[in-house]
Amino acid sequence: MSDYSSSIGIVGGGIAGLIAGCSLQQQGIKTVVFERSKSLNTDGAGITISPNGLRVLKTLKINEDFRETSFTPKKIYFYQLNKKISQLSSPTDFITSSRQNLLKLIYKKYLNLGGKVLFDHEFKLLNQNEKKIIFKNNKEYQVSHILACDGINSPIREKLFPLNGQPIYSGYHAWRGIGKARQTEAKFHFSKGKHIVSYPINNKGEVSFTAVIKNNFNTNESWRIKGSKKELLEDFSEFNDDVFSMLNSSDEIFKWGIYVRPSLSSIYIKNITLLGDAAHPMVPFLGQGGCMAIEDGYTFGKLAGLHKKNFSKVQSEYEKIRLERKNMIESASKIQGKIYHLENPIMIFFRNLFLKYTPIVKLRMKKIWTYKIDDEIKKLIN
């Protein structure tokens, strides 16, 4: 058995795991990341990082590299089918990119900070009392604490919270891809029970899109399963030529069902703490999944540094800070999904009226985007 007893063991080398690693290494705390893939997993299409996430990247000194290799939309447009409803200015710290670009930059930073990544380590079992992790390659390691950053289908969460319930199909399925378009803004297109969000991810004319449709037929949850472009184009045939062309230009299309899970009332147990999608698997309609993972990882690392690795105190304060935030974002995401996929013509009319004549979007996002983790930590410990 390899001994990493002085290191925090991070299961999962995605955004949450690597940000946690960076934050902890920055505090002088040793870490090791166990990733099930054979190399850095760069699955996924686009990602939006709003000001709340970008503040953390700036603190970790990843901000400038990320900005240089991504895109900053100046406007966000809203359409009902092909007719513009309204527009608003994006904050300057609102960046759109590809998930693989962000992940590569975080990974590079983590290694530069002295972090260690062990690939081809798929979780099998754990011994909470001995803080021992056992993997399917028959390797096992003892660590000082365990961070479960193993994603929306977290096997660690399933073992720790077996009564938490099975995933439930939300009634939506989604398509994603990267297409080509002359687009410099983020755009939302609505139709009856459908919406498409698209945004540029670099200066090369590449645009990430997610197209969601309300549908009672269960679809596989995995977002790595390729879908039929013909089916996508048929499902969204009512949109204009520009939208149709963008969807059609994607080389690869992926389709997955959006599932919901019961919200956790606690996000730690004994020597194990949940971060990212493992802690709060949520519907994606606020575009905050990446930012929440960033916030989680940074918060745990900062608290671990402040409390000199007193993990029981770190866990307690981490939960106090993150649980309320988690619950608010989960709830707001579900509500946003209902707003995006209205089917009643009268309700659609009033939604569009509010979008056109009120600052409802700005007000709704302000609480999310202005969130500052360091301020929340100061309030808690003072």
Buried (B, 14 or more C-beta within 10 A) or exposed (E): EEEBEEBBBBBBBBBBBBBBBBBBBBBEBBBBBBBBBEEBBBEBBBBBBBBBBBBBBBBBEBBEBBBEBBBBBEEBBBBBBEEEBBBBEBBEBBBBBBBBBBBBBBBBBBBEBEBBBBBBBBBBEBEEEEBBBBBEEEBBBBBBBBBBBBBBBBBBBEBBBEEEEEBEBBBBBBBBBBBBBEBBBBBBBBBBBBBBBBBBBBEEEBBBBBBBBBBEEEBEBEBEEEBEBEEBBEBBEEBEEBBBEBBBBBEEBBBBBBBBBEBBEEBBEBBBBBBBBBBBBBBBBBBBBBBBBBBBBBBBBBBBBBBEBEBEBBBBBBBEBBBEBBBEBBEBBBEBBEBBBBEEEEEBEEBBEBBBEEEBBEEBBEEBBEBEBEEBBEEEEE
